Amino acid sequence: MRLKVATFNVNSIRQRLHIVIPWLSRNKPDIFCMQETKVSDEMFPEEPFREIGYNVVYRGSGGYNGVAIASLKKLKNVSYGLYGSDEDRLVRGEYGEVKIVNTYVPQGYKITSEKYRYKIEWLRKLRRFFEEHYSPEDLLLWCGDMNVAPEEIDVHDPKGLRNHVDFHIAARHAYKKVLEWGFIDVFRKHHPGEPGQYTFYDYRGKDNVAKGKGWRVDHILATKPLADKSLDSYIDLKPRLMEKPSDHTILVAEFEL
């Protein structure tokens, strides 16, 4: 069985339906993880997804954050949150034999701020969450906007960005500790050492996409039993080049189960 998975920080789902719905119709992923939906549950635009054959689960309170998963088959055992909080930052479920965790990791604001300390602690809690709820032998996907660029190759200016909350060494270390539990970066499995591969281009700054001023902060991670079944992973840059885009674009991974 082929399984196609995609992740996208939509930066407001209601503002990005003109990108998301046509992309789903054309590409037909089995699982489509979304972050920063920025909409309360009662206002989530569920019907356009259903019209093209997708089920969707979501959690948000409006304004900021928000997570959702659209899937061709209904997810089972859906739950939200990390240890009783941040329900708008983590949603998980099961798609057949594959287990999925979709996260919107806190960004952190500045490395001197309490929000940054919260980000580091959030990643530590997430490592413990995986330890308590899953096994590295599971067919497990961890998808989302991690707000971490893991290596120098994953940012356009590693020297200039070394104190940015998404590239600072403490955030990178905390993220890697989660990976060490048993995850493989599926994109890097298929594109080792390949520079200039980014999923985020800041709105600020003219022609950032054309100039290659990007970050790879959106990831699809898989436990080894699932990563071994991966066929490919790639970044679709077209959504970032459309009218009224998100500042992120779509990352895809494909598997043969």
DRENPAGU-109898 format. One record per residue (C-alpha): residue in three letters; x, y, z. Coordinates in steps of 0.5 Angstrom, whole numbers, padded with zeros to 4 digits, always signed. Last residue first. Layout:
N
ALAXYZ;...
! end
This chain:
257
LEU+0007+0000+0007;GLU+0011+0003+0001;PHE+0012+0011+0003;GLU+0012+0018+0001;ALA+0014+0024+0004;VAL+0012+0031+0003;LEU+0013+0038+0005;ILE+0009+0044+0004;THR+0011+0051+0004;HIS+0012+0056+0009;ASP+0010+0064+0009;SER+0003+0062+0007;PRO+0001+0065+0001;LYS-0003+0071-0002;GLU-0002+0069-0009;MET+0002+0063-0010;LEU+0010+0063-0010;ARG+0010+0059-0003;PRO+0005+0054-0006;LYS+0010+0052-0011;LEU+0015+0050-0007;ASP+0014+0043-0006;ILE+0019+0040-0002;TYR+0021+0033-0003;SER+0021+0026+0001;ASP+0022+0019-0003;LEU+0021+0012-0002;SER+0020+0011+0005;LYS+0019+0004+0008;ASP+0026+0004+0012;ALA+0023+0011+0015;LEU+0017+0007+0018;PRO+0021+0001+0021;LYS+0026+0007+0023;THR+0021+0011+0027;ALA+0019+0017+0022;LEU+0020+0025+0022;ILE+0017+0029+0017;HIS+0019+0036+0018;ASP+0018+0044+0018;VAL+0024+0048+0020;ARG+0028+0048+0014;TRP+0030+0056+0013;GLY+0030+0061+0007;LYS+0034+0066+0004;GLY+0034+0063-0003;LYS+0034+0070-0006;ALA+0028+0068-0011;VAL+0025+0066-0004;ASN+0027+0072+0000;ASP+0024+0076-0006;LYS+0024+0083-0002;GLY+0025+0082+0006;ARG+0020+0081+0011;TYR+0015+0075+0009;ASP+0020+0070+0012;TYR+0021+0064+0007;PHE+0020+0057+0010;THR+0020+0050+0008;TYR+0028+0050+0005;GLN+0032+0046+0001;GLY+0038+0051-0001;PRO+0044+0045+0001;GLU+0043+0038+0000;GLY+0048+0034+0005;PRO+0043+0028+0005;HIS+0037+0029+0001;HIS+0033+0022+0001;LYS+0035+0021+0008;ARG+0035+0028+0010;PHE+0027+0029+0008;VAL+0026+0023+0012;ASP+0029+0025+0018;ILE+0029+0019+0023;PHE+0026+0018+0029;GLY+0028+0014+0035;TRP+0029+0017+0042;GLU+0035+0021+0039;LEU+0030+0025+0035;VAL+0027+0028+0041;LYS+0034+0029+0044;LYS+0036+0033+0037;TYR+0030+0038+0038;ALA+0033+0040+0045;HIS+0040+0040+0042;ARG+0037+0045+0036;ALA+0034+0049+0041;ALA+0040+0050+0046;ILE+0044+0051+0040;HIS+0040+0057+0037;PHE+0037+0056+0030;ASP+0030+0057+0031;VAL+0031+0062+0037;HIS+0035+0066+0033;ASN+0042+0067+0036;ARG+0046+0063+0031;LEU+0042+0067+0025;GLY+0048+0071+0022;LYS+0053+0065+0022;PRO+0048+0060+0020;ASP+0046+0064+0014;HIS+0041+0061+0009;VAL+0039+0056+0014;ASP+0038+0048+0014;ILE+0045+0047+0012;GLU+0048+0049+0019;GLU+0044+0044+0022;PRO+0037+0042+0026;ALA+0033+0048+0024;VAL+0028+0049+0029;ASN+0021+0052+0029;MET+0018+0044+0029;ASP+0013+0046+0024;GLY+0010+0039+0024;CYS+0010+0032+0023;TRP+0012+0026+0028;LEU+0010+0019+0024;LEU+0010+0012+0028;LEU+0010+0005+0025;ASP+0012+0003+0032;GLU+0019+0000+0034;PRO+0021+0006+0037;SER+0015+0005+0042;TYR+0010+0010+0044;HIS+0006+0013+0049;GLU+0011+0014+0055;GLU+0017+0015+0051;PHE+0014+0019+0046;PHE+0011+0024+0052;ARG+0018+0024+0055;ARG+0021+0027+0049;LEU+0015+0032+0048;LYS+0016+0034+0055;ARG+0024+0036+0053;LEU+0021+0039+0047;TRP+0016+0044+0051;GLU+0022+0045+0056;ILE+0026+0048+0051;LYS+0020+0052+0048;TYR+0018+0055+0055;ARG+0025+0057+0056;TYR+0024+0061+0049;LYS+0018+0064+0052;GLU+0021+0066+0058;SER+0025+0071+0054;THR+0033+0071+0053;ILE+0033+0067+0047;LYS+0028+0071+0044;TYR+0021+0070+0041;GLY+0020+0062+0043;GLN+0017+0059+0037;PRO+0013+0054+0041;VAL+0012+0047+0037;TYR+0006+0046+0032;THR+0006+0039+0033;ASN+0002+0033+0029;VAL+0003+0026+0032;ILE+0001+0020+0027;LYS+0001+0013+0028;VAL+0001+0008+0022;GLU-0003+0001+0023;GLY-0009+0004+0020;TYR-0009+0012+0020;GLU-0008+0013+0028;GLY-0009+0019+0032;ARG-0005+0025+0034;VAL-0006+0033+0035;LEU-0001+0037+0039;ARG-0001+0045+0039;ASP-0008+0047+0040;GLU-0009+0042+0046;ASP-0003+0046+0049;SER-0004+0043+0056;GLY-0006+0036+0059;TYR+0000+0033+0059;LEU+0001+0035+0051;GLY-0005+0036+0048;TYR-0010+0033+0043;SER-0013+0026+0042;VAL-0015+0022+0036;ASN-0016+0014+0037;LYS-0018+0013+0030;LEU-0017+0017+0024;LYS-0022+0017+0019;LYS-0020+0015+0012;LEU-0018+0020+0007;SER-0014+0025+0012;ALA-0014+0032+0014;ILE-0010+0033+0020;ALA-0011+0040+0024;VAL-0007+0044+0029;GLY-0008+0051+0032;ASN-0003+0057+0034;TYR-0006+0064+0034;GLY-0012+0068+0034;GLY-0017+0063+0035;SER-0018+0057+0040;GLY-0016+0051+0036;ARG-0017+0044+0035;TYR-0018+0040+0029;VAL-0020+0033+0026;VAL-0021+0033+0018;ASN-0024+0028+0014;TYR-0023+0029+0007;GLY-0027+0027+0000;ILE-0027+0033-0004;GLU-0033+0036-0001;ARG-0031+0034+0006;PHE-0025+0039+0006;PRO-0029+0045+0004;GLU-0034+0043+0009;GLU-0029+0043+0015;PRO-0028+0051+0015;PHE-0026+0052+0022;MET-0030+0057+0026;GLU-0033+0053+0031;ASP-0026+0050+0033;SER-0023+0057+0034;VAL-0018+0059+0028;LYS-0011+0061+0027;THR-0009+0054+0023;GLU-0002+0055+0026;GLN-0001+0048+0024;MET-0003+0043+0019;CYS-0002+0036+0017;PHE-0005+0032+0011;ILE-0005+0025+0011;ASP-0007+0020+0005;PRO-0004+0025+0000;LYS-0009+0027-0006;ASN-0004+0031-0010;ARG-0009+0035-0015;SER-0015+0035-0010;LEU-0011+0037-0004;TRP-0007+0042-0007;PRO-0013+0045-0010;ILE-0016+0045-0003;VAL-0010+0048+0001;ILE-0008+0054-0004;HIS-0015+0058-0004;LEU-0016+0055+0003;ARG-0010+0059+0005;GLN-0014+0065+0009;ARG-0019+0061+0013;ILE-0013+0056+0014;SER-0009+0061+0018;ASN-0001+0061+0017;VAL-0002+0054+0013;ASN+0004+0051+0017;PHE+0004+0045+0012;THR+0005+0038+0013;ALA+0005+0032+0007;VAL+0004+0025+0008;LYS+0003+0020+0002;LEU+0002+0012+0003;ARG+0003+0007-0002;MET+0000+0000+0000;
! end
